[in-house]
Amino acid sequence: MQLSLDQATGLCRMAALGAGANEENAQSLAASIVAAEAEGLTSVGLTHFIDYLEAIEAGRIDGNADPVITRPALAVYLSDARGGLAHTGFDRTIEDLAK
């Protein structure tokens, strides 16, 4: 069976939601996992996704954490994942970083 990237992202998002992640965290995690897989980085792609799901379910990762982003200097972004996923903090800052 083959899935499009959008289909794979949607399935991963649903799995993350089912494991206990909120919408923002589920979407960030799903997008990064599928992007890694699409680039051939399988060690941090779909095979690693199961580890994230298990960690969210077990409470080792807070699937509802709200990362805090600070800018102590113009070119410095700090993201405190607050026990959650680093992916969400990155997604919140990527547009500013790209400027």
N, CA, C and O atoms as a CHARMM CRD file, in Angstrom:
* protein
*
  396
    1    1 MET  N      0.83500  -1.16200   0.00000 PROA 1      0.00000
    2    1 MET  CA     0.00000   0.00000   0.00000 PROA 1      0.00000
    3    1 MET  C      0.88700   1.23500   0.00000 PROA 1      0.00000
    4    1 MET  O      1.87300   1.30200   0.73400 PROA 1      0.00000
    5    2 GLN  N      0.53600   2.19300  -0.81300 PROA 2      0.00000
    6    2 GLN  CA     1.25200   3.46600  -0.83500 PROA 2      0.00000
    7    2 GLN  C      0.30200   4.57200  -0.40400 PROA 2      0.00000
    8    2 GLN  O     -0.88600   4.56500  -0.73000 PROA 2      0.00000
    9    3 LEU  N      0.85400   5.51000   0.33000 PROA 3      0.00000
   10    3 LEU  CA     0.10200   6.67700   0.78600 PROA 3      0.00000
   11    3 LEU  C      0.76900   7.92900   0.25600 PROA 3      0.00000
   12    3 LEU  O      1.98700   7.97200   0.08500 PROA 3      0.00000
   13    4 SER  N     -0.02900   8.93600   0.00100 PROA 4      0.00000
   14    4 SER  CA     0.54400  10.24200  -0.31700 PROA 4      0.00000
   15    4 SER  C      1.10600  10.83500   0.97500 PROA 4      0.00000
   16    4 SER  O      0.80100  10.35700   2.06800 PROA 4      0.00000
   17    5 LEU  N      1.91800  11.86700   0.84500 PROA 5      0.00000
   18    5 LEU  CA     2.45800  12.52900   2.04000 PROA 5      0.00000
   19    5 LEU  C      1.33600  13.10100   2.89100 PROA 5      0.00000
   20    5 LEU  O      1.38700  13.03000   4.11900 PROA 5      0.00000
   21    6 ASP  N      0.32100  13.66900   2.24600 PROA 6      0.00000
   22    6 ASP  CA    -0.81900  14.21600   2.99400 PROA 6      0.00000
   23    6 ASP  C     -1.57200  13.11900   3.73600 PROA 6      0.00000
   24    6 ASP  O     -1.98100  13.31400   4.88100 PROA 6      0.00000
   25    7 GLN  N     -1.75700  11.97500   3.09900 PROA 7      0.00000
   26    7 GLN  CA    -2.44200  10.86500   3.75700 PROA 7      0.00000
   27    7 GLN  C     -1.62800  10.35600   4.94400 PROA 7      0.00000
   28    7 GLN  O     -2.18100  10.09300   6.01200 PROA 7      0.00000
   29    8 ALA  N     -0.33100  10.21700   4.75900 PROA 8      0.00000
   30    8 ALA  CA     0.53800   9.75200   5.84300 PROA 8      0.00000
   31    8 ALA  C      0.52700  10.73800   7.00500 PROA 8      0.00000
   32    8 ALA  O      0.48100  10.33700   8.16800 PROA 8      0.00000
   33    9 THR  N      0.56900  12.02300   6.68600 PROA 9      0.00000
   34    9 THR  CA     0.52400  13.04700   7.73700 PROA 9      0.00000
   35    9 THR  C     -0.79400  12.97200   8.49000 PROA 9      0.00000
   36    9 THR  O     -0.82000  13.06600   9.71700 PROA 9      0.00000
   37   10 GLY  N     -1.87900  12.80500   7.76400 PROA 10     0.00000
   38   10 GLY  CA    -3.19400  12.69500   8.40000 PROA 10     0.00000
   39   10 GLY  C     -3.29300  11.48800   9.32000 PROA 10     0.00000
   40   10 GLY  O     -3.83500  11.59100  10.42000 PROA 10     0.00000
   41   11 LEU  N     -2.78000  10.35600   8.88600 PROA 11     0.00000
   42   11 LEU  CA    -2.81000   9.15800   9.72900 PROA 11     0.00000
   43   11 LEU  C     -1.94700   9.33300  10.97400 PROA 11     0.00000
   44   11 LEU  O     -2.34500   8.93800  12.07000 PROA 11     0.00000
   45   12 CYS  N     -0.77700   9.92200  10.80600 PROA 12     0.00000
   46   12 CYS  CA     0.09800  10.17000  11.96100 PROA 12     0.00000
   47   12 CYS  C     -0.54200  11.16400  12.92000 PROA 12     0.00000
   48   12 CYS  O     -0.46100  10.99600  14.13700 PROA 12     0.00000
   49   13 ARG  N     -1.17000  12.18800  12.38400 PROA 13     0.00000
   50   13 ARG  CA    -1.85900  13.17700  13.21500 PROA 13     0.00000
   51   13 ARG  C     -2.94100  12.49600  14.05100 PROA 13     0.00000
   52   13 ARG  O     -3.04800  12.73400  15.25400 PROA 13     0.00000
   53   14 MET  N     -3.73500  11.65200  13.40800 PROA 14     0.00000
   54   14 MET  CA    -4.80800  10.94600  14.11800 PROA 14     0.00000
   55   14 MET  C     -4.23800  10.02200  15.20200 PROA 14     0.00000
   56   14 MET  O     -4.79800   9.92800  16.29400 PROA 14     0.00000
   57   15 ALA  N     -3.14000   9.35100  14.90400 PROA 15     0.00000
   58   15 ALA  CA    -2.51300   8.47000  15.88900 PROA 15     0.00000
   59   15 ALA  C     -2.00000   9.26700  17.08200 PROA 15     0.00000
   60   15 ALA  O     -2.14600   8.83700  18.22600 PROA 15     0.00000
   61   16 ALA  N     -1.40100  10.42700  16.82000 PROA 16     0.00000
   62   16 ALA  CA    -0.89800  11.27000  17.91100 PROA 16     0.00000
   63   16 ALA  C     -2.04800  11.79800  18.76100 PROA 16     0.00000
   64   16 ALA  O     -1.94600  11.84700  19.98600 PROA 16     0.00000
   65   17 LEU  N     -3.13100  12.18900  18.12000 PROA 17     0.00000
   66   17 LEU  CA    -4.31500  12.61500  18.86900 PROA 17     0.00000
   67   17 LEU  C     -4.82900  11.47000  19.73800 PROA 17     0.00000
   68   17 LEU  O     -5.17700  11.67100  20.90200 PROA 17     0.00000
   69   18 GLY  N     -4.87100  10.28000  19.16900 PROA 18     0.00000
   70   18 GLY  CA    -5.32700   9.10800  19.91300 PROA 18     0.00000
   71   18 GLY  C     -4.43000   8.76700  21.09100 PROA 18     0.00000
   72   18 GLY  O     -4.89200   8.22000  22.09300 PROA 18     0.00000
   73   19 ALA  N     -3.15400   9.08900  20.97100 PROA 19     0.00000
   74   19 ALA  CA    -2.20200   8.83000  22.05800 PROA 19     0.00000
   75   19 ALA  C     -2.31100   9.87200  23.16800 PROA 19     0.00000
   76   19 ALA  O     -1.81000   9.65800  24.27100 PROA 19     0.00000
   77   20 GLY  N     -2.96800  11.00500  22.87800 PROA 20     0.00000
   78   20 GLY  CA    -3.15500  12.02300  23.90100 PROA 20     0.00000
   79   20 GLY  C     -2.57400  13.38100  23.59100 PROA 20     0.00000
   80   20 GLY  O     -2.57600  14.25800  24.45500 PROA 20     0.00000
   81   21 ALA  N     -2.07600  13.58400  22.38700 PROA 21     0.00000
   82   21 ALA  CA    -1.54400  14.90400  22.01600 PROA 21     0.00000
   83   21 ALA  C     -2.69200  15.83700  21.64400 PROA 21     0.00000
   84   21 ALA  O     -3.73400  15.39800  21.15800 PROA 21     0.00000
   85   22 ASN  N     -2.48500  17.12200  21.87800 PROA 22     0.00000
   86   22 ASN  CA    -3.47700  18.08800  21.40800 PROA 22     0.00000
   87   22 ASN  C     -3.26900  18.32500  19.91100 PROA 22     0.00000
   88   22 ASN  O     -2.31500  17.81800  19.32100 PROA 22     0.00000
   89   23 GLU  N     -4.15800  19.08700  19.31400 PROA 23     0.00000
   90   23 GLU  CA    -4.13600  19.27400  17.85700 PROA 23     0.00000
   91   23 GLU  C     -2.81600  19.86500  17.36300 PROA 23     0.00000
   92   23 GLU  O     -2.23100  19.35700  16.40600 PROA 23     0.00000
   93   24 GLU  N     -2.34300  20.93600  18.00900 PROA 24     0.00000
   94   24 GLU  CA    -1.10900  21.58400  17.54200 PROA 24     0.00000
   95   24 GLU  C      0.08800  20.64000  17.63600 PROA 24     0.00000
   96   24 GLU  O      0.87500  20.53400  16.69600 PROA 24     0.00000
   97   25 ASN  N      0.22000  19.96400  18.76000 PROA 25     0.00000
   98   25 ASN  CA     1.34000  19.04000  18.93400 PROA 25     0.00000
   99   25 ASN  C      1.23800  17.85200  17.98500 PROA 25     0.00000
  100   25 ASN  O      2.24700  17.40600  17.43800 PROA 25     0.00000
  101   26 ALA  N      0.03600  17.34000  17.78700 PROA 26     0.00000
  102   26 ALA  CA    -0.15900  16.21100  16.87300 PROA 26     0.00000
  103   26 ALA  C      0.22400  16.59500  15.45000 PROA 26     0.00000
  104   26 ALA  O      0.87200  15.82000  14.74700 PROA 26     0.00000
  105   27 GLN  N     -0.17700  17.78600  15.02800 PROA 27     0.00000
  106   27 GLN  CA     0.13600  18.23000  13.66800 PROA 27     0.00000
  107   27 GLN  C      1.63400  18.46300  13.48900 PROA 27     0.00000
  108   27 GLN  O      2.20300  18.07400  12.46900 PROA 27     0.00000
  109   28 SER  N      2.27300  19.09200  14.46900 PROA 28     0.00000
  110   28 SER  CA     3.72000  19.33600  14.38300 PROA 28     0.00000
  111   28 SER  C      4.50200  18.03200  14.32700 PROA 28     0.00000
  112   28 SER  O      5.41400  17.87800  13.51500 PROA 28     0.00000
  113   29 LEU  N      4.13800  17.09900  15.19400 PROA 29     0.00000
  114   29 LEU  CA     4.82600  15.81100  15.21600 PROA 29     0.00000
  115   29 LEU  C      4.61400  15.06100  13.90900 PROA 29     0.00000
  116   29 LEU  O      5.57000  14.55500  13.32000 PROA 29     0.00000
  117   30 ALA  N      3.38000  14.98500  13.45500 PROA 30     0.00000
  118   30 ALA  CA     3.06800  14.25700  12.22100 PROA 30     0.00000
  119   30 ALA  C      3.81700  14.84100  11.02800 PROA 30     0.00000
  120   30 ALA  O      4.39300  14.10300  10.22800 PROA 30     0.00000
  121   31 ALA  N      3.80800  16.15600  10.91400 PROA 31     0.00000
  122   31 ALA  CA     4.47300  16.80200   9.77300 PROA 31     0.00000
  123   31 ALA  C      5.96900  16.52200   9.77300 PROA 31     0.00000
  124   31 ALA  O      6.54600  16.25100   8.72000 PROA 31     0.00000
  125   32 SER  N      6.60400  16.58500  10.94400 PROA 32     0.00000
  126   32 SER  CA     8.05200  16.37100  10.98800 PROA 32     0.00000
  127   32 SER  C      8.41700  14.91300  10.73200 PROA 32     0.00000
  128   32 SER  O      9.41600  14.63200  10.07000 PROA 32     0.00000
  129   33 ILE  N      7.63000  13.99900  11.24100 PROA 33     0.00000
  130   33 ILE  CA     7.89500  12.57200  11.04200 PROA 33     0.00000
  131   33 ILE  C      7.77800  12.20800   9.56800 PROA 33     0.00000
  132   33 ILE  O      8.63800  11.51800   9.02100 PROA 33     0.00000
  133   34 VAL  N      6.71300  12.67300   8.93200 PROA 34     0.00000
  134   34 VAL  CA     6.49700  12.35200   7.51900 PROA 34     0.00000
  135   34 VAL  C      7.54900  13.04000   6.64900 PROA 34     0.00000
  136   34 VAL  O      8.01200  12.45900   5.66800 PROA 34     0.00000
  137   35 ALA  N      7.93000  14.26700   6.99400 PROA 35     0.00000
  138   35 ALA  CA     8.97700  14.95700   6.23100 PROA 35     0.00000
  139   35 ALA  C     10.29900  14.19700   6.32600 PROA 35     0.00000
  140   35 ALA  O     11.00500  14.05100   5.32800 PROA 35     0.00000
  141   36 ALA  N     10.63100  13.71800   7.51400 PROA 36     0.00000
  142   36 ALA  CA    11.86600  12.94200   7.68200 PROA 36     0.00000
  143   36 ALA  C     11.81700  11.66800   6.84600 PROA 36     0.00000
  144   36 ALA  O     12.78700  11.32100   6.17200 PROA 36     0.00000
  145   37 GLU  N     10.69900  10.98600   6.89500 PROA 37     0.00000
  146   37 GLU  CA    10.54500   9.74800   6.11800 PROA 37     0.00000
  147   37 GLU  C     10.67600  10.02600   4.62500 PROA 37     0.00000
  148   37 GLU  O     11.32400   9.27200   3.89900 PROA 37     0.00000
  149   38 ALA  N     10.05600  11.11000   4.17500 PROA 38     0.00000
  150   38 ALA  CA    10.09500  11.46800   2.75100 PROA 38     0.00000
  151   38 ALA  C     11.51300  11.78700   2.28500 PROA 38     0.00000
  152   38 ALA  O     11.84500  11.58600   1.11700 PROA 38     0.00000
  153   39 GLU  N     12.34900  12.28500   3.19900 PROA 39     0.00000
  154   39 GLU  CA    13.74300  12.60400   2.87500 PROA 39     0.00000
  155   39 GLU  C     14.66300  11.39600   3.02300 PROA 39     0.00000
  156   39 GLU  O     15.87100  11.50400   2.81200 PROA 39     0.00000
  157   40 GLY  N     14.10000  10.25900   3.38200 PROA 40     0.00000
  158   40 GLY  CA    14.90500   9.05600   3.54600 PROA 40     0.00000
  159   40 GLY  C     15.55200   8.91800   4.91200 PROA 40     0.00000
  160   40 GLY  O     16.39500   8.04400   5.11500 PROA 40     0.00000
  161   41 LEU  N     15.17000   9.76700   5.84400 PROA 41     0.00000
  162   41 LEU  CA    15.73000   9.72700   7.19900 PROA 41     0.00000
  163   41 LEU  C     14.87300   8.80300   8.06400 PROA 41     0.00000
  164   41 LEU  O     14.21800   9.24000   9.01000 PROA 41     0.00000
  165   42 THR  N     14.89400   7.53700   7.72000 PROA 42     0.00000
  166   42 THR  CA    13.97500   6.58600   8.34300 PROA 42     0.00000
  167   42 THR  C     14.19700   6.41400   9.84400 PROA 42     0.00000
  168   42 THR  O     13.25600   6.07700  10.56200 PROA 42     0.00000
  169   43 SER  N     15.40300   6.63300  10.33000 PROA 43     0.00000
  170   43 SER  CA    15.65800   6.46000  11.76400 PROA 43     0.00000
  171   43 SER  C     14.91600   7.48500  12.60700 PROA 43     0.00000
  172   43 SER  O     14.67700   7.25400  13.79200 PROA 43     0.00000
  173   44 VAL  N     14.55000   8.60800  12.01500 PROA 44     0.00000
  174   44 VAL  CA    13.74500   9.61500  12.72300 PROA 44     0.00000
  175   44 VAL  C     12.39800   9.81500  12.02600 PROA 44     0.00000
  176   44 VAL  O     11.71500  10.81600  12.24200 PROA 44     0.00000
  177   45 GLY  N     12.03400   8.85600  11.19800 PROA 45     0.00000
  178   45 GLY  CA    10.77100   8.90600  10.47300 PROA 45     0.00000
  179   45 GLY  C      9.72300   8.03900  11.14500 PROA 45     0.00000
  180   45 GLY  O      9.55800   8.06700  12.36500 PROA 45     0.00000
  181   46 LEU  N      9.02500   7.27400  10.33500 PROA 46     0.00000
  182   46 LEU  CA     7.88900   6.49500  10.82700 PROA 46     0.00000
  183   46 LEU  C      8.26700   5.45500  11.87300 PROA 46     0.00000
  184   46 LEU  O      7.47900   5.19700  12.78200 PROA 46     0.00000
  185   47 THR  N      9.44500   4.85300  11.77400 PROA 47     0.00000
  186   47 THR  CA     9.81700   3.86800  12.79500 PROA 47     0.00000
  187   47 THR  C      9.99600   4.52900  14.16100 PROA 47     0.00000
  188   47 THR  O      9.70800   3.91200  15.18600 PROA 47     0.00000
  189   48 HSD  N     10.46200   5.75800  14.18600 PROA 48     0.00000
  190   48 HSD  CA    10.63800   6.48900  15.44900 PROA 48     0.00000
  191   48 HSD  C      9.30500   7.03300  15.97000 PROA 48     0.00000
  192   48 HSD  O      9.17500   7.31800  17.16100 PROA 48     0.00000
  193   49 PHE  N      8.33600   7.17600  15.10000 PROA 49     0.00000
  194   49 PHE  CA     7.02400   7.71100  15.48300 PROA 49     0.00000
  195   49 PHE  C      6.38200   6.86300  16.58200 PROA 49     0.00000
  196   49 PHE  O      5.73900   7.39800  17.48500 PROA 49     0.00000
  197   50 ILE  N      6.55500   5.55300  16.50800 PROA 50     0.00000
  198   50 ILE  CA     5.99500   4.65900  17.52500 PROA 50     0.00000
  199   50 ILE  C      6.55200   5.01500  18.90100 PROA 50     0.00000
  200   50 ILE  O      5.81900   4.98000  19.89000 PROA 50     0.00000
  201   51 ASP  N      7.83300   5.35700  18.97500 PROA 51     0.00000
  202   51 ASP  CA     8.43600   5.76000  20.25000 PROA 51     0.00000
  203   51 ASP  C      7.75600   7.00100  20.80500 PROA 51     0.00000
  204   51 ASP  O      7.49700   7.08600  22.00600 PROA 51     0.00000
  205   52 TYR  N      7.46600   7.96500  19.93500 PROA 52     0.00000
  206   52 TYR  CA     6.76500   9.17000  20.37800 PROA 52     0.00000
  207   52 TYR  C      5.37900   8.83300  20.90600 PROA 52     0.00000
  208   52 TYR  O      4.97700   9.33100  21.95800 PROA 52     0.00000
  209   53 LEU  N      4.64700   7.99500  20.18800 PROA 53     0.00000
  210   53 LEU  CA     3.29800   7.62900  20.63300 PROA 53     0.00000
  211   53 LEU  C      3.33600   6.95800  21.99700 PROA 53     0.00000
  212   53 LEU  O      2.53900   7.28600  22.87700 PROA 53     0.00000
  213   54 GLU  N      4.25700   6.02200  22.17500 PROA 54     0.00000
  214   54 GLU  CA     4.37600   5.33100  23.45800 PROA 54     0.00000
  215   54 GLU  C      4.74800   6.29400  24.57700 PROA 54     0.00000
  216   54 GLU  O      4.24400   6.17200  25.69400 PROA 54     0.00000
  217   55 ALA  N      5.62400   7.24700  24.28800 PROA 55     0.00000
  218   55 ALA  CA     6.04400   8.22000  25.30000 PROA 55     0.00000
  219   55 ALA  C      4.89700   9.15300  25.67700 PROA 55     0.00000
  220   55 ALA  O      4.75400   9.51200  26.84600 PROA 55     0.00000
  221   56 ILE  N      4.08600   9.54600  24.71300 PROA 56     0.00000
  222   56 ILE  CA     2.92200  10.38800  25.00900 PROA 56     0.00000
  223   56 ILE  C      1.92700   9.59800  25.85300 PROA 56     0.00000
  224   56 ILE  O      1.42900  10.10100  26.86000 PROA 56     0.00000
  225   57 GLU  N      1.63600   8.37100  25.44900 PROA 57     0.00000
  226   57 GLU  CA     0.69000   7.53800  26.19800 PROA 57     0.00000
  227   57 GLU  C      1.15700   7.28500  27.62700 PROA 57     0.00000
  228   57 GLU  O      0.34300   7.26400  28.54900 PROA 57     0.00000
  229   58 ALA  N      2.45300   7.09400  27.81600 PROA 58     0.00000
  230   58 ALA  CA     3.00600   6.79900  29.14000 PROA 58     0.00000
  231   58 ALA  C      3.21300   8.04700  29.98900 PROA 58     0.00000
  232   58 ALA  O      3.50300   7.94000  31.18100 PROA 58     0.00000
  233   59 GLY  N      3.06800   9.23200  29.39000 PROA 59     0.00000
  234   59 GLY  CA     3.25800  10.47000  30.13200 PROA 59     0.00000
  235   59 GLY  C      4.69700  10.95300  30.18000 PROA 59     0.00000
  236   59 GLY  O      4.98800  11.93800  30.85900 PROA 59     0.00000
  237   60 ARG  N      5.59700  10.29200  29.48300 PROA 60     0.00000
  238   60 ARG  CA     6.98600  10.76200  29.44200 PROA 60     0.00000
  239   60 ARG  C      7.11900  12.01800  28.59200 PROA 60     0.00000
  240   60 ARG  O      8.01700  12.83100  28.81200 PROA 60     0.00000
  241   61 ILE  N      6.22700  12.17400  27.62400 PROA 61     0.00000
  242   61 ILE  CA     6.10400  13.40500  26.84600 PROA 61     0.00000
  243   61 ILE  C      4.70700  13.93600  27.09500 PROA 61     0.00000
  244   61 ILE  O      3.72900  13.19700  26.98100 PROA 61     0.00000
  245   62 ASP  N      4.60600  15.21100  27.43300 PROA 62     0.00000
  246   62 ASP  CA     3.30900  15.84500  27.64900 PROA 62     0.00000
  247   62 ASP  C      2.74200  16.26800  26.29900 PROA 62     0.00000
  248   62 ASP  O      3.20000  17.24100  25.70200 PROA 62     0.00000
  249   63 GLY  N      1.76000  15.54300  25.83200 PROA 63     0.00000
  250   63 GLY  CA     1.15200  15.82100  24.54000 PROA 63     0.00000
  251   63 GLY  C      0.33300  17.09000  24.49800 PROA 63     0.00000
  252   63 GLY  O     -0.10500  17.51700  23.43000 PROA 63     0.00000
  253   64 ASN  N      0.12000  17.70500  25.66800 PROA 64     0.00000
  254   64 ASN  CA    -0.64000  18.95200  25.73800 PROA 64     0.00000
  255   64 ASN  C      0.21500  20.13800  26.15800 PROA 64     0.00000
  256   64 ASN  O     -0.30300  21.22200  26.42600 PROA 64     0.00000
  257   65 ALA  N      1.51400  19.93100  26.21400 PROA 65     0.00000
  258   65 ALA  CA     2.41800  21.01100  26.63200 PROA 65     0.00000
  259   65 ALA  C      2.34000  22.17800  25.65500 PROA 65     0.00000
  260   65 ALA  O      2.14400  22.00600  24.45300 PROA 65     0.00000
  261   66 ASP  N      2.50100  23.36000  26.21400 PROA 66     0.00000
  262   66 ASP  CA     2.46800  24.59800  25.43400 PROA 66     0.00000
  263   66 ASP  C      3.85700  25.22800  25.50500 PROA 66     0.00000
  264   66 ASP  O      4.18600  25.87200  26.50100 PROA 66     0.00000
  265   67 PRO  N      4.68000  25.05500  24.46500 PROA 67     0.00000
  266   67 PRO  CA     6.04300  25.57300  24.52400 PROA 67     0.00000
  267   67 PRO  C      6.08000  27.09100  24.70200 PROA 67     0.00000
  268   67 PRO  O      5.20800  27.82200  24.23300 PROA 67     0.00000
  269   68 VAL  N      7.10800  27.52200  25.38800 PROA 68     0.00000
  270   68 VAL  CA     7.31500  28.95300  25.60400 PROA 68     0.00000
  271   68 VAL  C      8.53000  29.37500  24.78100 PROA 68     0.00000
  272   68 VAL  O      9.62200  28.82700  24.93600 PROA 68     0.00000
  273   69 ILE  N      8.32300  30.35200  23.91000 PROA 69     0.00000
  274   69 ILE  CA     9.38900  30.86200  23.04900 PROA 69     0.00000
  275   69 ILE  C      9.82000  32.22300  23.57600 PROA 69     0.00000
  276   69 ILE  O      8.98800  33.10500  23.79000 PROA 69     0.00000
  277   70 THR  N     11.11800  32.39200  23.78300 PROA 70     0.00000
  278   70 THR  CA    11.65000  33.69000  24.18800 PROA 70     0.00000
  279   70 THR  C     12.76500  34.08700  23.22800 PROA 70     0.00000
  280   70 THR  O     13.35700  33.24900  22.54800 PROA 70     0.00000
  281   71 ARG  N     13.03300  35.39500  23.19300 PROA 71     0.00000
  282   71 ARG  CA    14.11000  35.92600  22.34300 PROA 71     0.00000
  283   71 ARG  C     15.01300  36.80700  23.19900 PROA 71     0.00000
  284   71 ARG  O     14.81100  38.01900  23.27100 PROA 71     0.00000
  285   72 PRO  N     16.00500  36.20400  23.84500 PROA 72     0.00000
  286   72 PRO  CA    16.90000  36.98500  24.68400 PROA 72     0.00000
  287   72 PRO  C     17.81100  37.92400  23.89900 PROA 72     0.00000
  288   72 PRO  O     18.38800  38.84900  24.47000 PROA 72     0.00000
  289   73 ALA  N     17.94300  37.69400  22.60700 PROA 73     0.00000
  290   73 ALA  CA    18.71500  38.56400  21.71800 PROA 73     0.00000
  291   73 ALA  C     18.07800  38.47500  20.33600 PROA 73     0.00000
  292   73 ALA  O     17.33500  37.53900  20.04200 PROA 73     0.00000
  293   74 LEU  N     18.37400  39.44600  19.50500 PROA 74     0.00000
  294   74 LEU  CA    17.73800  39.52700  18.19400 PROA 74     0.00000
  295   74 LEU  C     17.86100  38.23700  17.38400 PROA 74     0.00000
  296   74 LEU  O     16.89600  37.81800  16.74500 PROA 74     0.00000
  297   75 ALA  N     19.01300  37.61600  17.40200 PROA 75     0.00000
  298   75 ALA  CA    19.24100  36.41900  16.58600 PROA 75     0.00000
  299   75 ALA  C     19.11500  35.11900  17.37800 PROA 75     0.00000
  300   75 ALA  O     19.49900  34.05700  16.88900 PROA 75     0.00000
  301   76 VAL  N     18.58000  35.19700  18.59500 PROA 76     0.00000
  302   76 VAL  CA    18.48900  34.01500  19.44600 PROA 76     0.00000
  303   76 VAL  C     17.03400  33.72700  19.79900 PROA 76     0.00000
  304   76 VAL  O     16.32100  34.58500  20.31800 PROA 76     0.00000
  305   77 TYR  N     16.61700  32.51400  19.51000 PROA 77     0.00000
  306   77 TYR  CA    15.30000  32.02900  19.91100 PROA 77     0.00000
  307   77 TYR  C     15.51400  30.88700  20.89400 PROA 77     0.00000
  308   77 TYR  O     16.29800  29.97700  20.62400 PROA 77     0.00000
  309   78 LEU  N     14.83600  30.92600  22.01100 PROA 78     0.00000
  310   78 LEU  CA    14.87600  29.82400  22.96200 PROA 78     0.00000
  311   78 LEU  C     13.48400  29.22300  23.04200 PROA 78     0.00000
  312   78 LEU  O     12.49600  29.94100  23.19000 PROA 78     0.00000
  313   79 SER  N     13.41300  27.92600  22.94500 PROA 79     0.00000
  314   79 SER  CA    12.13700  27.23000  23.03300 PROA 79     0.00000
  315   79 SER  C     12.18500  26.25900  24.20000 PROA 79     0.00000
  316   79 SER  O     12.97000  25.31000  24.19900 PROA 79     0.00000
  317   80 ASP  N     11.34700  26.50000  25.18900 PROA 80     0.00000
  318   80 ASP  CA    11.19300  25.58400  26.31300 PROA 80     0.00000
  319   80 ASP  C      9.97800  24.71900  26.00200 PROA 80     0.00000
  320   80 ASP  O      8.84800  25.20700  26.02800 PROA 80     0.00000
  321   81 ALA  N     10.19600  23.46000  25.71300 PROA 81     0.00000
  322   81 ALA  CA     9.11100  22.56300  25.31400 PROA 81     0.00000
  323   81 ALA  C      8.17900  22.22300  26.47300 PROA 81     0.00000
  324   81 ALA  O      7.11500  21.64400  26.25300 PROA 81     0.00000
  325   82 ARG  N      8.55300  22.56800  27.68700 PROA 82     0.00000
  326   82 ARG  CA     7.71300  22.35600  28.87200 PROA 82     0.00000
  327   82 ARG  C      7.31300  20.89000  29.04200 PROA 82     0.00000
  328   82 ARG  O      6.19200  20.58700  29.45000 PROA 82     0.00000
  329   83 GLY  N      8.23500  19.99100  28.72700 PROA 83     0.00000
  330   83 GLY  CA     7.96600  18.56400  28.86600 PROA 83     0.00000
  331   83 GLY  C      7.26400  17.95000  27.66900 PROA 83     0.00000
  332   83 GLY  O      6.90500  16.77200  27.67700 PROA 83     0.00000
  333   84 GLY  N      7.07500  18.76700  26.63600 PROA 84     0.00000
  334   84 GLY  CA     6.38300  18.28500  25.43900 PROA 84     0.00000
  335   84 GLY  C      7.33600  18.06000  24.28300 PROA 84     0.00000
  336   84 GLY  O      8.47000  17.61800  24.46700 PROA 84     0.00000
  337   85 LEU  N      6.86000  18.37000  23.10100 PROA 85     0.00000
  338   85 LEU  CA     7.59300  18.11900  21.86300 PROA 85     0.00000
  339   85 LEU  C      8.36100  19.35300  21.39500 PROA 85     0.00000
  340   85 LEU  O      7.81100  20.45500  21.37000 PROA 85     0.00000
  341   86 ALA  N      9.61200  19.17600  21.03100 PROA 86     0.00000
  342   86 ALA  CA    10.40200  20.27800  20.47600 PROA 86     0.00000
  343   86 ALA  C      9.83000  20.74000  19.14000 PROA 86     0.00000
  344   86 ALA  O      9.98700  21.90100  18.76300 PROA 86     0.00000
  345   87 HSD  N      9.17500  19.84400  18.43300 PROA 87     0.00000
  346   87 HSD  CA     8.63700  20.13500  17.10200 PROA 87     0.00000
  347   87 HSD  C      7.70100  21.34600  17.10900 PROA 87     0.00000
  348   87 HSD  O      7.73000  22.16800  16.19300 PROA 87     0.00000
  349   88 THR  N      6.88200  21.44600  18.13900 PROA 88     0.00000
  350   88 THR  CA     5.88900  22.51600  18.20200 PROA 88     0.00000
  351   88 THR  C      6.56000  23.87400  18.35200 PROA 88     0.00000
  352   88 THR  O      6.16600  24.83400  17.68900 PROA 88     0.00000
  353   89 GLY  N      7.55800  23.96600  19.20500 PROA 89     0.00000
  354   89 GLY  CA     8.29100  25.21700  19.35400 PROA 89     0.00000
  355   89 GLY  C      8.97800  25.62100  18.07000 PROA 89     0.00000
  356   89 GLY  O      8.97700  26.79600  17.70100 PROA 89     0.00000
  357   90 PHE  N      9.56500  24.65500  17.38600 PROA 90     0.00000
  358   90 PHE  CA    10.20400  24.94300  16.10000 PROA 90     0.00000
  359   90 PHE  C      9.17600  25.48000  15.10800 PROA 90     0.00000
  360   90 PHE  O      9.42000  26.47800  14.43000 PROA 90     0.00000
  361   91 ASP  N      8.02800  24.81300  15.02900 PROA 91     0.00000
  362   91 ASP  CA     6.99500  25.26100  14.09100 PROA 91     0.00000
  363   91 ASP  C      6.50800  26.67500  14.39900 PROA 91     0.00000
  364   91 ASP  O      6.14400  27.42400  13.49300 PROA 91     0.00000
  365   92 ARG  N      6.50500  27.03100  15.66900 PROA 92     0.00000
  366   92 ARG  CA     6.06200  28.37800  16.04700 PROA 92     0.00000
  367   92 ARG  C      7.06800  29.45600  15.66500 PROA 92     0.00000
  368   92 ARG  O      6.70000  30.62500  15.54700 PROA 92     0.00000
  369   93 THR  N      8.32100  29.08900  15.47100 PROA 93     0.00000
  370   93 THR  CA     9.35400  30.09300  15.19400 PROA 93     0.00000
  371   93 THR  C      9.87600  30.08300  13.76700 PROA 93     0.00000
  372   93 THR  O     10.58100  31.01100  13.37000 PROA 93     0.00000
  373   94 ILE  N      9.55500  29.07200  12.99400 PROA 94     0.00000
  374   94 ILE  CA    10.18000  28.89400  11.67800 PROA 94     0.00000
  375   94 ILE  C      9.97000  30.08800  10.75100 PROA 94     0.00000
  376   94 ILE  O     10.88700  30.45800  10.01700 PROA 94     0.00000
  377   95 GLU  N      8.79900  30.69200  10.76700 PROA 95     0.00000
  378   95 GLU  CA     8.57000  31.83000   9.86700 PROA 95     0.00000
  379   95 GLU  C      9.46400  33.00700  10.22600 PROA 95     0.00000
  380   95 GLU  O     10.01700  33.65800   9.34100 PROA 95     0.00000
  381   96 ASP  N      9.61000  33.28600  11.52000 PROA 96     0.00000
  382   96 ASP  CA    10.51000  34.36400  11.93500 PROA 96     0.00000
  383   96 ASP  C     11.96100  34.02200  11.61400 PROA 96     0.00000
  384   96 ASP  O     12.72600  34.89400  11.20200 PROA 96     0.00000
  385   97 LEU  N     12.34200  32.76700  11.79800 PROA 97     0.00000
  386   97 LEU  CA    13.71300  32.35300  11.49900 PROA 97     0.00000
  387   97 LEU  C     14.04100  32.49400  10.02000 PROA 97     0.00000
  388   97 LEU  O     15.18200  32.77900   9.65400 PROA 97     0.00000
  389   98 ALA  N     13.05400  32.29900   9.18500 PROA 98     0.00000
  390   98 ALA  CA    13.27700  32.34300   7.73800 PROA 98     0.00000
  391   98 ALA  C     13.40200  33.76300   7.19400 PROA 98     0.00000
  392   98 ALA  O     13.83500  33.94700   6.05600 PROA 98     0.00000
  393   99 LYS  N     13.03300  34.75700   7.97600 PROA 99     0.00000
  394   99 LYS  CA    13.08600  36.15000   7.50900 PROA 99     0.00000
  395   99 LYS  C     14.50300  36.65900   7.43400 PROA 99     0.00000
  396   99 LYS  O     14.72600  37.81000   7.06000 PROA 99     0.00000
